[in-house]
Every structure is written in C-alpha cells, then in structure tokens.
C-alpha cells in the first residue's frame, strides 16, 4: 500500500514514540469486540433461543396431554331427591299403616259380632280370640316409620361437603396433519431466526470494517496534511529570507503564508475528523468514547490490498446470503401454513382416558368415603359447516405463500444486481488505484524537480506551490482509491454471504 509514501522519517518516529506501550487493535479484534458488544446481535441471539423453545413446544403436541384436577365444594342447602310431601309420607308411613290396620280390625270385630253364628263360634274358640286379640294389640307404626325414615335419609344425601379429583389423558391420533405441519413451521422458524442473526452479524462486520478503514484513511491524510504543512513552513521561511535579500517580493511571502494557513486549517479539520471517527469505532466495539485508540494498520508500512477474486455462482450466493435464505424459509413456512389451514377442514381423532375420585361416593349411595372409577373412550370431531371459514383461510394461506415466493424471486434478482454493481465498483476502484499510483509517481518527481529549481532560484514560488498542491492531490487520491477498494471488497464479501457466524 502506498500510504507509506506520505510518511516522512520524522513523522514515523513521532508515531512510534506516541504509541509506545499502547496496544494496537487489529481488524479481527475490532470485529470480535463489535460482535460481543452489538445489542442488535444480542437481541437476534435471544430470538434464536426463543425460536428453539418454540420448536420444543411444537414437538410437545406429539405426546399425550395428561392433567390432574381437584375441586372442593360447600353447599348451604340440603339436596333432596323427592319433594317434602313424599318425604313426610315416608317418615309417617308406619303411623298410616297402623291406623289402617286398627280400622280393619275394628271393622272385622264388628262384622263377627254382627253375625250371631260367627259371634257364637268366636266366643267358643279361644284360638280366634287369641289371634284377634294379638292383632288388635300389635303396634307396627314405629318399625315402619323407622324404615321410612331410613329410606328418606337415603333420598336426602349429605352433599354439604363435596370433594372431586381426577386425572385425564388425551392422545391425539389424527389432527389433519396440523401437528406435523406446526412442527415443520417451528423448525423453519428456528432456521429463519438463525438466518436473521447471520444477516445482522454480516452487517456488523461491514460497519466495523468501514469505520476501521476510515480511521486508517484519515490518519494517513493527517500525516499527509502535516507533511504538507511542514513543506509550506519551510518554503515560507526560505521565501522570507529571499525577500530580505531582495530576490523575492512581499507578494510571494503573503501568497505562501496564505497557503500555509490553509494547510494548518486542513490539518485541524483532519485531526478533528480522526477523533470523531475513532469515537464512532469505540462506540461500535464497546469502548469508552474517549479511549486512546490505536489501530494495527494505522501508520503501517505494509497493508495488504485485496487481490483478484473469482465470482461465485448465484446458486452458491443464494445458499450463503442470509437475506435470501430468510425469504426462502418464509416461503416454506407459508407452504406449511396452507397445510395447517387445510387441517381445520379435516376430522380430528383422539384417545381419551380418565380416572375420577369423589367424596361422597358416587358409586356407593353417597357414602362419606373416597371411591374412584376409570373411563376410556375415543373422541372424534368432524367439521361440517362454519361459513366456509376454513376454506377461506386455506385460500389466504396459499396467496401468502405465492407472495413470499414472488419476494424471494425478486430478492434473487436484486442481489444479482447488487453483486454486479459491486464488481463494477471494485474494477473501477482498482483502475483508479493504478492511475493514482501513476499520478503519484509523476507528482513526486515534479515536486522534487520544482523544489530543486526553487532552491536554485530558477523556479518561481507559484510553480513550486503548484507542484506541492499536485503532490498533495495525488497522495489524497491514492489514499481514497486504496480505502475505496478495501471497503468495496468488504461490501462484496457481505453481498456474497462470506461473513457468517460460527456461533
């Protein structure tokens, strides 16, 4: 690299003295620091982790859904399986039966006594007297009332405190392909998140490269401006001596002073620009803005320029370029969403199993005890009609898939155009660098001849100033051409997908 031509021996010694004990940051170190410090990259990395968990969530749909539940209820009212009139009848059933029995016995006694033959037989039979007397004295009301009360208690179960518990299992058997499609969508979404991370990573690398080479360029221009200022100061001193001797005019002195002041102003602007550029790089790599930053290629004698490169095929670029990969993945995701939407029009089949535990017991007359039972079955859901909602969703998903296919094709064309433009810019930058090197050689020789002629008094001061201005311009163009080639090559690497993360 020809930036070193602008560095005089004294300037190189000054840089070495000022950088003593100071660590130089290489381009790779700046890249690593920027990747570690970039908040957008950190957010993209977090999004990738979230997409990974989304894929695990989608896979969970293949497994049975097992859940347990428990409920406690307190009821303030009694539960009755019969109305109050029937409840009273049950509890007084014995009294009613006893009354009917007594009435029948009285009626039987009156019948016997009303018939002389039966009365005579009854009076002469101790057995009938004993039987009828025993029946008349029998009281069955309490026994039957007790039975009625027991039955009534069964029809009034104690449900003030109810405990319900259960374990259920659902295993999907067929869901119209929705579970498989959702799993594929989650996998593609995870790859999409990784692709977005790589795109952000590549852009971060390019931004650091541009900031890095901008600092190298401005640092070189600062040395160039300093050397130019020194040349003018030396020339100003020589012209002032010549004016004192009557060889030069006062106009020549003022002309050179104006040029020297312009050179000082140029040096000040370049110094401020270098400070701001270093602040920008410090912000990107996570260092304090006022850090005393020194780059490895700043003032370096040999910086390797990019060499000729072979263009990659569009198939290779399509596979590497994260933006195109993102569009391709998005297109595949919407293809799977078509299957998800179509699944809503298909039957869904699942196996079910349950175990219930109740207190009071639902299987043993509401006894105050825990009893459980199992159930198993098959659940089938067949959609019939819902305003053609599922059909419209499917058609919409198909259009979305077509939209992203179109975006992908357009993206491939745009990338192809971008790469063609960058290769043209790279070719122009190399030609510009060759011309700048040729002009620099001519400008240096012209300056050398003009300086010798000026010192010998055969060349006027304005000619020497013109040679110095041409020398400054040639050096500046050479620096710009070199930096432009480096930045164009960095953009070309990004465009071809060369910057990929190894995380």
C-alpha positions as CSV (number, residue, x, y, z in Angstrom):
1,X,0.0,0.0,0.0
2,X,1.3,3.4,-0.9
3,X,0.1,5.3,2.1
4,X,3.6,4.9,3.5
5,X,4.9,7.3,0.8
6,X,3.3,10.2,2.7
7,X,5.1,9.4,6.0
8,X,8.4,11.0,6.4
9,X,11.0,9.6,8.7
10,X,10.4,12.2,11.4
11,X,6.7,11.6,11.4
12,X,7.2,7.8,11.7
13,X,9.4,8.3,14.7
14,X,6.8,10.6,16.3
15,X,4.1,8.0,15.8
16,X,6.3,5.3,17.3
17,X,7.1,7.4,20.3
18,X,3.5,8.3,20.9
19,X,2.4,4.7,20.6
20,X,5.0,3.2,22.9
21,X,3.3,1.0,25.4
22,X,-0.1,1.3,23.7
23,X,-1.9,-1.8,22.5
24,X,-2.8,-1.8,18.8
25,X,-6.2,-3.3,17.8
26,X,-6.3,-5.4,14.7
27,X,-9.3,-5.6,12.3
28,X,-10.2,-9.0,13.6
29,X,-10.0,-7.9,17.2
30,X,-12.3,-5.0,16.4
31,X,-14.7,-7.4,14.7
32,X,-14.8,-9.7,17.7
33,X,-15.3,-6.8,20.1
34,X,-18.1,-5.4,18.0
35,X,-19.9,-8.7,17.8
36,X,-19.7,-9.1,21.6
37,X,-21.0,-5.5,22.1
38,X,-23.7,-5.2,19.5
39,X,-27.1,-5.0,21.1
40,X,-29.0,-5.9,17.8
41,X,-26.9,-9.1,17.6
42,X,-27.7,-9.9,21.2
43,X,-31.4,-9.5,20.5
44,X,-31.1,-11.7,17.4
45,X,-29.3,-14.3,19.5
46,X,-32.1,-14.2,22.1
47,X,-34.7,-14.5,19.3
48,X,-32.9,-17.6,18.1
49,X,-33.1,-19.1,21.5
50,X,-36.8,-18.3,21.7
51,X,-37.4,-20.0,18.3
52,X,-35.6,-23.1,19.6
53,X,-38.0,-23.3,22.5
54,X,-41.0,-22.7,20.2
55,X,-39.8,-25.8,18.3
56,X,-39.8,-27.8,21.5
57,X,-43.3,-26.5,22.3
58,X,-44.5,-27.7,18.8
59,X,-43.0,-31.1,19.4
60,X,-44.9,-31.5,22.7
61,X,-48.1,-31.9,20.6
62,X,-47.0,-35.4,19.6
63,X,-47.2,-36.6,23.2
64,X,-50.3,-37.3,25.4
65,X,-51.7,-34.5,27.4
66,X,-52.0,-35.6,31.0
67,X,-53.6,-33.3,33.6
68,X,-54.9,-33.6,37.1
69,X,-57.6,-31.5,38.7
70,X,-59.3,-31.2,42.1
71,X,-62.3,-29.4,43.4
72,X,-63.9,-28.8,46.8
73,X,-67.5,-27.5,47.1
74,X,-69.5,-26.5,50.1
75,X,-73.3,-26.4,49.7
76,X,-75.5,-24.4,52.1
77,X,-78.7,-26.2,51.1
78,X,-79.7,-29.9,51.5
79,X,-80.1,-32.0,48.4
80,X,-83.5,-33.9,48.2
81,X,-84.4,-36.4,45.6
82,X,-88.1,-36.2,46.5
83,X,-90.5,-33.4,47.4
84,X,-91.4,-32.5,51.0
85,X,-94.8,-34.2,50.9
86,X,-93.4,-37.5,49.8
87,X,-90.7,-37.2,52.5
88,X,-93.3,-36.7,55.2
89,X,-95.3,-39.6,53.9
90,X,-92.2,-41.9,54.1
91,X,-91.5,-40.8,57.7
92,X,-95.1,-41.3,58.8
93,X,-95.7,-44.5,56.8
94,X,-95.9,-46.6,59.9
95,X,-98.5,-44.5,61.6
96,X,-100.6,-44.6,58.4
97,X,-100.3,-48.4,58.2
98,X,-101.1,-48.8,61.9
99,X,-104.2,-46.7,61.6
100,X,-105.4,-48.7,58.6
101,X,-104.7,-51.9,60.4
102,X,-106.6,-50.8,63.5
103,X,-109.6,-49.7,61.4
104,X,-109.6,-53.1,59.6
105,X,-109.5,-54.9,63.0
106,X,-112.4,-52.8,64.3
107,X,-114.4,-53.5,61.1
108,X,-113.6,-57.2,61.4
109,X,-114.7,-57.3,65.0
110,X,-118.0,-55.5,64.2
111,X,-118.6,-58.0,61.4
112,X,-118.1,-61.0,63.6
113,X,-120.2,-59.6,66.4
114,X,-122.9,-58.7,64.0
115,X,-123.3,-62.2,62.8
116,X,-124.8,-64.5,65.6
117,X,-123.3,-67.6,64.1
118,X,-119.8,-66.1,63.8
119,X,-120.1,-64.5,67.2
120,X,-121.0,-67.8,68.8
121,X,-118.1,-69.6,67.0
122,X,-115.8,-66.7,68.1
123,X,-116.9,-66.9,71.7
124,X,-116.4,-70.7,71.7
125,X,-112.9,-70.6,70.1
126,X,-110.0,-69.5,72.3
127,X,-107.7,-69.6,69.3
128,X,-109.6,-66.9,67.4
129,X,-109.9,-64.8,70.5
130,X,-106.1,-65.1,71.0
131,X,-105.3,-64.2,67.3
132,X,-107.7,-61.3,67.0
133,X,-106.6,-60.0,70.4
134,X,-102.9,-60.2,69.4
135,X,-103.6,-58.4,66.1
136,X,-105.6,-55.7,67.9
137,X,-102.7,-55.1,70.4
138,X,-99.9,-55.1,67.7
139,X,-98.3,-51.7,67.0
140,X,-96.1,-51.7,63.8
141,X,-96.1,-47.9,63.4
142,X,-92.6,-47.4,64.9
143,X,-91.0,-50.1,62.9
144,X,-92.4,-48.9,59.6
145,X,-91.7,-45.3,60.5
146,X,-88.1,-46.2,61.1
147,X,-87.9,-47.9,57.7
148,X,-89.5,-44.9,56.1
149,X,-87.1,-42.5,57.9
150,X,-84.1,-44.6,56.7
151,X,-85.4,-44.5,53.1
152,X,-86.0,-40.8,53.4
153,X,-82.4,-40.3,54.7
154,X,-81.1,-42.1,51.6
155,X,-83.2,-39.7,49.4
156,X,-81.6,-36.8,51.3
157,X,-77.8,-37.4,50.8
158,X,-75.4,-35.2,52.7
159,X,-73.8,-33.1,50.0
160,X,-72.7,-30.1,52.1
161,X,-69.0,-31.0,51.5
162,X,-68.1,-32.4,48.1
163,X,-64.5,-33.4,47.0
164,X,-63.9,-34.1,43.4
165,X,-60.5,-35.2,41.9
166,X,-59.5,-36.6,38.6
167,X,-56.7,-37.4,36.2
168,X,-57.3,-37.2,32.4
169,X,-55.3,-38.2,29.4
170,X,-55.7,-37.2,25.8
171,X,-53.6,-38.6,23.0
172,X,-54.1,-37.1,19.5
173,X,-54.3,-39.8,16.8
174,X,-55.1,-37.7,13.7
175,X,-55.4,-33.9,13.5
176,X,-55.5,-33.4,9.8
177,X,-51.7,-33.1,9.6
178,X,-51.8,-29.9,11.7
179,X,-49.3,-31.2,14.3
180,X,-46.7,-32.3,11.7
181,X,-47.1,-29.0,9.9
182,X,-46.7,-27.0,13.1
183,X,-43.6,-28.9,13.9
184,X,-42.1,-28.1,10.5
185,X,-43.1,-24.4,10.8
186,X,-41.3,-24.3,14.2
187,X,-38.2,-25.9,12.7
188,X,-38.2,-23.4,9.8
189,X,-38.8,-20.5,12.1
190,X,-35.7,-21.5,14.1
191,X,-33.6,-21.6,10.9
192,X,-35.2,-18.2,10.0
193,X,-34.1,-16.7,13.3
194,X,-30.5,-18.0,12.7
195,X,-30.6,-16.6,9.3
196,X,-31.6,-13.2,10.6
197,X,-28.8,-13.4,13.2
198,X,-26.3,-14.1,10.3
199,X,-27.6,-11.1,8.4
200,X,-27.1,-8.8,11.4
201,X,-23.7,-10.3,12.0
202,X,-22.6,-9.6,8.4
203,X,-23.8,-6.0,8.6
204,X,-22.0,-5.5,11.9
205,X,-18.8,-6.8,10.3
206,X,-19.2,-4.5,7.4
207,X,-19.9,-1.5,9.6
208,X,-16.7,-2.2,11.7
209,X,-14.6,-2.6,8.5
210,X,-15.8,0.7,7.1
211,X,-15.1,2.5,10.4
212,X,-11.7,0.8,10.7
213,X,-10.5,1.7,7.2
214,X,-12.0,5.2,7.5
215,X,-9.7,5.8,10.5
216,X,-6.7,4.4,8.6
217,X,-7.6,6.7,5.7
218,X,-8.0,9.8,7.9
219,X,-4.8,9.0,9.9
220,X,-2.9,8.8,6.6
221,X,-4.4,12.1,5.4
222,X,-3.5,13.7,8.7
223,X,0.2,12.7,8.2
224,X,-0.1,13.9,4.7
225,X,-1.5,17.3,5.8
226,X,1.2,17.6,8.5
227,X,4.0,16.9,5.9
228,X,2.3,19.4,3.5
229,X,2.2,22.0,6.3
230,X,5.9,21.4,7.1
231,X,6.8,21.8,3.4
232,X,5.0,25.2,3.3
233,X,6.6,26.3,6.5
234,X,10.0,25.5,5.2
235,X,9.2,27.3,1.9
236,X,7.8,30.2,3.8
237,X,11.0,30.6,5.7
238,X,13.1,30.4,2.5
239,X,10.9,33.0,0.8
240,X,11.2,35.4,3.7
241,X,15.0,35.1,3.6
242,X,14.9,35.7,-0.2
243,X,12.6,38.7,0.3
244,X,15.0,40.2,2.9
245,X,17.8,39.8,0.3
246,X,15.6,41.4,-2.4
247,X,15.3,38.3,-4.5
248,X,11.6,37.6,-3.8
249,X,8.7,40.1,-3.4
250,X,6.5,40.6,-0.4
251,X,3.6,39.3,-2.6
252,X,5.4,36.0,-2.8
253,X,5.7,35.9,1.0
254,X,2.0,36.6,1.5
255,X,0.9,34.0,-1.1
256,X,2.9,31.3,0.7
257,X,1.6,32.4,4.1
258,X,-2.0,32.0,2.9
259,X,-1.2,28.5,1.6
260,X,0.5,27.7,5.0
261,X,-2.6,28.9,6.9
262,X,-4.8,26.8,4.7
263,X,-2.6,23.8,5.3
264,X,-2.9,24.4,9.1
265,X,-6.7,24.6,8.8
266,X,-6.7,21.4,6.8
267,X,-4.6,19.7,9.5
268,X,-7.0,20.8,12.2
269,X,-10.0,19.5,10.3
270,X,-8.4,16.2,9.6
271,X,-7.4,15.9,13.3
272,X,-11.0,16.6,14.4
273,X,-12.3,14.1,11.8
274,X,-9.9,11.4,13.0
275,X,-11.1,12.0,16.6
276,X,-14.8,11.6,15.6
277,X,-14.0,8.5,13.5
278,X,-12.3,6.9,16.5
279,X,-15.2,7.8,18.7
280,X,-17.6,6.0,16.2
281,X,-15.4,2.9,16.2
282,X,-15.2,2.9,20.0
283,X,-18.9,3.0,20.2
284,X,-19.2,0.0,17.9
285,X,-16.7,-2.1,19.7
286,X,-17.9,-1.2,23.2
287,X,-15.0,1.1,24.4
288,X,-15.4,4.4,26.1
289,X,-15.7,7.2,23.5
290,X,-12.6,9.0,24.9
291,X,-10.4,5.9,24.7
292,X,-6.9,6.4,23.2
293,X,-7.5,4.1,20.3
294,X,-4.7,3.0,18.0
295,X,-5.3,0.6,15.1
296,X,-2.8,-2.0,13.9
297,X,-3.0,-0.7,10.3
298,X,-2.8,3.0,11.4
299,X,0.6,4.2,10.0
300,X,1.5,0.7,9.0
301,X,4.2,0.3,6.3
302,X,2.5,-2.7,4.5
303,X,-1.2,-3.1,4.3
304,X,-2.3,-6.0,2.0
305,X,-4.8,-4.9,-0.6
306,X,-7.5,-7.3,-1.9
307,X,-6.4,-9.4,-4.9
308,X,-8.3,-10.6,-7.9
309,X,-11.3,-12.8,-6.9
310,X,-13.5,-15.3,-8.6
311,X,-17.2,-14.6,-8.7
312,X,-19.4,-17.1,-7.0
313,X,-22.4,-18.6,-8.8
314,X,-25.9,-17.5,-7.9
315,X,-26.7,-20.9,-6.5
316,X,-23.8,-20.6,-4.0
317,X,-24.7,-17.0,-3.2
318,X,-28.4,-18.0,-2.7
319,X,-27.3,-20.7,-0.2
320,X,-25.0,-18.3,1.7
321,X,-26.8,-15.0,1.6
322,X,-28.9,-14.8,4.9
323,X,-31.5,-12.4,3.4
324,X,-32.3,-14.7,0.5
325,X,-32.2,-17.7,2.9
326,X,-34.7,-15.8,5.1
327,X,-37.1,-15.2,2.2
328,X,-36.8,-18.9,1.1
329,X,-37.6,-20.1,4.7
330,X,-40.5,-17.7,4.9
331,X,-41.9,-19.1,1.7
332,X,-41.6,-22.7,3.1
333,X,-43.3,-21.6,6.3
334,X,-46.3,-20.3,4.4
335,X,-46.4,-23.5,2.5
336,X,-46.8,-25.3,5.8
337,X,-49.4,-22.8,7.0
338,X,-51.5,-23.9,4.0
339,X,-51.5,-27.4,5.5
340,X,-52.4,-26.0,8.9
341,X,-55.3,-24.1,7.5
342,X,-56.4,-27.1,5.5
343,X,-56.3,-29.3,8.6
344,X,-59.3,-27.3,10.0
345,X,-61.5,-28.9,7.3
346,X,-60.5,-32.5,8.2
347,X,-61.7,-34.8,11.0
348,X,-59.8,-34.9,14.3
349,X,-59.4,-38.1,16.3
350,X,-58.1,-38.6,19.8
351,X,-58.0,-41.2,22.5
352,X,-59.2,-40.3,26.0
353,X,-58.8,-41.8,29.4
354,X,-59.9,-40.5,32.8
355,X,-59.8,-41.5,36.5
356,X,-62.2,-39.8,38.9
357,X,-62.2,-39.8,42.6
358,X,-65.2,-38.5,44.6
359,X,-66.3,-38.0,48.2
360,X,-69.2,-38.6,48.9
361,X,-69.0,-41.8,46.8
362,X,-71.0,-41.6,43.6
363,X,-70.8,-45.4,43.2
364,X,-72.0,-46.5,46.7
365,X,-75.0,-44.5,47.7
366,X,-73.3,-41.2,48.5
367,X,-71.3,-42.7,51.4
368,X,-68.8,-40.4,53.1
369,X,-65.8,-42.1,51.6
370,X,-63.4,-41.8,48.7
371,X,-64.3,-44.0,45.7
372,X,-62.8,-43.9,42.2
373,X,-63.5,-45.2,38.7
374,X,-61.9,-45.3,35.3
375,X,-63.3,-44.2,31.9
376,X,-61.8,-44.6,28.4
377,X,-63.0,-43.6,25.0
378,X,-62.4,-42.2,21.6
379,X,-63.2,-38.6,20.7
380,X,-64.0,-37.7,17.1
381,X,-64.6,-34.2,15.8
382,X,-65.9,-33.7,12.2
383,X,-66.3,-30.1,11.0
384,X,-69.3,-29.7,8.8
385,X,-70.0,-26.0,8.2
386,X,-68.9,-22.7,9.6
387,X,-69.4,-20.2,6.9
388,X,-66.5,-21.6,4.8
389,X,-64.1,-20.1,7.3
390,X,-61.5,-22.9,7.0
391,X,-61.7,-22.8,3.2
392,X,-61.1,-19.1,3.1
393,X,-58.2,-19.4,5.5
394,X,-56.6,-22.0,3.2
395,X,-57.0,-19.8,0.2
396,X,-55.5,-16.9,2.0
397,X,-52.5,-19.0,3.1
398,X,-51.9,-20.1,-0.5
399,X,-51.8,-16.4,-1.6
400,X,-49.4,-15.6,1.2
401,X,-47.2,-18.5,0.1
402,X,-47.3,-17.1,-3.5
403,X,-46.4,-13.6,-2.2
404,X,-43.3,-14.8,-0.5
405,X,-42.2,-16.9,-3.5
406,X,-42.5,-13.7,-5.5
407,X,-40.5,-11.8,-2.9
408,X,-37.8,-14.5,-3.0
409,X,-37.5,-14.3,-6.8
410,X,-37.3,-10.5,-6.6
411,X,-34.7,-10.8,-3.9
412,X,-32.6,-13.1,-6.0
413,X,-32.7,-10.5,-8.9
414,X,-31.9,-7.6,-6.5
415,X,-28.9,-9.5,-5.1
416,X,-27.7,-10.4,-8.5
417,X,-27.9,-6.7,-9.5
418,X,-26.1,-5.6,-6.3
419,X,-23.2,-8.0,-6.8
420,X,-22.8,-6.9,-10.4
421,X,-22.7,-3.3,-9.3
422,X,-20.1,-4.1,-6.6
423,X,-17.9,-6.0,-9.0
424,X,-18.1,-3.0,-11.4
425,X,-17.2,-0.6,-8.5
426,X,-14.3,-2.9,-7.5
427,X,-13.0,-2.9,-11.1
428,X,-13.2,0.9,-11.2
429,X,-11.5,1.2,-7.8
430,X,-8.6,-1.0,-9.0
431,X,-8.2,1.1,-12.2
432,X,-8.5,4.3,-10.1
433,X,-5.8,3.0,-7.8
434,X,-3.4,2.2,-10.7
435,X,-4.0,5.7,-12.2
436,X,-3.5,7.2,-8.7
437,X,-0.2,5.4,-8.3
438,X,1.0,6.5,-11.7
439,X,0.0,10.1,-10.9
440,X,1.7,9.9,-7.5
441,X,5.0,8.9,-9.1
442,X,4.7,11.8,-11.6
443,X,3.7,14.3,-8.8
444,X,6.7,13.2,-6.6
445,X,9.1,13.6,-9.5
446,X,7.5,17.0,-10.3
447,X,7.8,18.1,-6.7
448,X,11.4,17.0,-6.5
449,X,12.3,19.0,-9.7
450,X,10.3,22.0,-8.6
451,X,11.9,22.0,-5.1
452,X,15.4,21.8,-6.5
453,X,14.6,24.6,-9.1
454,X,13.1,26.8,-6.4
455,X,16.1,26.4,-4.1
456,X,18.4,27.3,-7.0
457,X,16.3,30.3,-7.9
458,X,15.3,29.1,-11.4
459,X,11.7,28.2,-10.5
460,X,9.2,30.7,-9.2
461,X,7.4,30.2,-5.9
462,X,4.0,29.8,-7.6
463,X,5.3,26.9,-9.7
464,X,6.7,25.3,-6.5
465,X,3.3,25.8,-4.8
466,X,1.5,24.2,-7.7
467,X,3.9,21.2,-7.6
468,X,3.2,20.8,-3.8
469,X,-0.6,21.1,-4.4
470,X,-0.4,18.4,-7.1
471,X,1.7,16.2,-4.8
472,X,-1.0,16.6,-2.1
473,X,-3.8,15.9,-4.5
474,X,-2.0,12.8,-5.9
475,X,-1.4,11.4,-2.4
476,X,-5.1,12.0,-1.4
477,X,-6.4,10.3,-4.5
478,X,-4.1,7.3,-3.8
479,X,-5.4,7.0,-0.3
480,X,-9.0,7.3,-1.3
481,X,-8.6,4.7,-4.1
482,X,-7.0,2.2,-1.6
483,X,-9.7,2.7,1.0
484,X,-12.4,2.5,-1.6
485,X,-11.0,-0.8,-2.8
486,X,-10.9,-2.2,0.8
487,X,-14.5,-1.0,1.6
488,X,-15.9,-2.3,-1.8
489,X,-14.3,-5.7,-1.1
490,X,-15.9,-5.8,2.4
491,X,-19.3,-5.0,0.9
492,X,-18.8,-7.6,-1.8
493,X,-18.0,-10.2,0.9
494,X,-21.2,-9.4,2.6
495,X,-23.2,-9.4,-0.7
496,X,-21.8,-12.9,-1.5
497,X,-22.6,-14.2,2.0
498,X,-18.9,-14.6,3.0
499,X,-19.5,-13.2,6.6
500,X,-21.2,-16.0,8.5
501,X,-21.2,-16.5,12.3
502,X,-19.8,-19.7,13.8
503,X,-21.8,-19.4,17.0
